[in-house]
């Protein structure tokens, strides 16, 4: 019984993480927008500006590289020259 659980553990680690479900993506986007609205109060009553800020920061989840390929949520700041 113990060896079976150990084998299943190693199999699950070799496969990597499961991709995000659409529900997980929506929950992450909602949480990020809440934090943006908290940090920038001027965005609280302006859903268009809040969505633009979310898109400008490029906060969409991306598949990671390397072992397991865990999903990444990285901030890409826009370059303004």
Secondary structure, 3 states (H helix, E strand, C coil): CHHHHHHHHHHHHHHCCCCCCHHHHHHHHHHHHHHHHHHCHHHCCCHHHHHHHHHHCCCCCEECCCCCCCEECCCCCCCCC
